[in-house]
Amino acid sequence: MKLTASAAIASLLGASALAEDAPIYQPKEDPNRFSAGGMFLFNAKLRYMALPSGAPGVNPGTTARPTRHTYDNGFVDVDSSGNNNPPGATSYWGYNSASQWIDYDPLVGVAADGFRDSISMSAATVAGTSGYVPGGTADTQFGFELGYGRVLGHSERANWGAEILLGFLNLDQSSSGPGSLGVTTTTDVYSLLVNGILVSPPAAPYPGSQVALPGSPLLDDTPQRQPAAASAGTVTGSRSFDANIYTLRLGGFYDYAATKRFNVGVAAGLALVFVDGRFAFNEMISYTGLSGPAMLVQSGSSSEFNTLVGGYAGVKMSYDFNPRWRLFGTANYLGTTSLEQTAAGARQVTLDFSKSILVTLGLGYAF
């Protein structure tokens, strides 16, 4: 009888201990989970790239005639006569500065013989370069996330199921740091000697007329292209990327009750990131041109909606206040494709989530 009584007491004590340590959450009774919390995005990478480009509307074109040529400091175009009055000359041209009225010898290039007989025009093109200004890790971004989970199976201390999570955050990044870009200058020289007559150009700045009128100042329409000149340019100005970011995660979870109230778990699945972004830049590139210091101004903006595809995997912890309410925290590795957005065909921003971390802190409710 004593042995039986002892066994009975031990059994009751063991059952009491197990009951004390039994998980509060009962997935069989409340398999649905709703969650809401603040979301933090860490380690998103933002990089800027310059694409080969010049000032808007500038295109020196080929050396063929008669065609349209546009430069940073002038233009040579086809007038109403088709550049045939007289042949090979146009009245539809213009230039910006008196320094472009030069002496030119086809054998030696720009000469200093005091006999100014040509107009020079130039177009600068920046080289395509990644990281021409500081980029790096974007600041920590804050948003919020809503989630729904459904328990599909459970044991005495564990449960597992599927989840869907929707998040939103705003990314607003701007930069005004200086940088550097290579600049290539294309220079064309046009003769003022037309049909054996040396034309005196009008005072600069001069914009010629498309209509070929009698007495209009003429210019030979065949460009004498000079060897390209390369120099290092210094970039100043600003660039910005502002985006509304929506996250959708679809996956599965596994939770284990380490104690009566404390749970640990893991989750993984598909991640979709939707980025509604606006990219803008306004920059000045200072460089040395054929005739001295020069500046190229470039600006532009674009708005795009992009979908990035990838996955997530992470860990979670929670504390149950009662069978329905819990405090939780999750940390997930997020890996998706990168966003590349171009503005004005001259600049590109890349947003990289391939090594980002999403942290969520909030409250959960079971029903």
Sequence and secondary structure as in RCSB ss.txt:
>XXXX:A:sequence
MKLTASAAIASLLGASALAEDAPIYQPKEDPNRFSAGGMFLFNAKLRYMALPSGAPGVNPGTTARPTRHTYDNGF
VDVDSSGNNNPPGATSYWGYNSASQWIDYDPLVGVAADGFRDSISMSAATVAGTSGYVPGGTADTQFGFELGYGR
VLGHSERANWGAEILLGFLNLDQSSSGPGSLGVTTTTDVYSLLVNGILVSPPAAPYPGSQVALPGSPLLDDTPQR
QPAAASAGTVTGSRSFDANIYTLRLGGFYDYAATKRFNVGVAAGLALVFVDGRFAFNEMISYTGLSGPAMLVQSG
SSSEFNTLVGGYAGVKMSYDFNPRWRLFGTANYLGTTSLEQTAAGARQVTLDFSKSILVTLGLGYAF
>XXXX:A:secstr
 HHHHHHHHHHHHHHHHHHHHS S  TTT  EEEEEEEEEEE  EEEEEE SB STT B   S SS  EEETTEE
E   TT SBTTBTEES EEES GGGEE EETTTEE  SS   EEEEEEEEE  EETSS  EE   EEEEEEEEEE
EEEE SSEEEEEEEEEEEEEEEEEE   EEEEEEEEEEEEE EETTEE    SSSEE  SS  TT   EE   EE
   EEEEEEEEEEEEEEEEEEEEEEEEEEEEESSSSEEEEEEEEEEEEEEEEEEEEEEEEEEEETTEEEEEEEEE
EEEEEEEEEEEEEEEEEEEESSSSEEEEEEEEEEEE  EEEEETTTEEEEEE TTEEEEEEEEEEE 
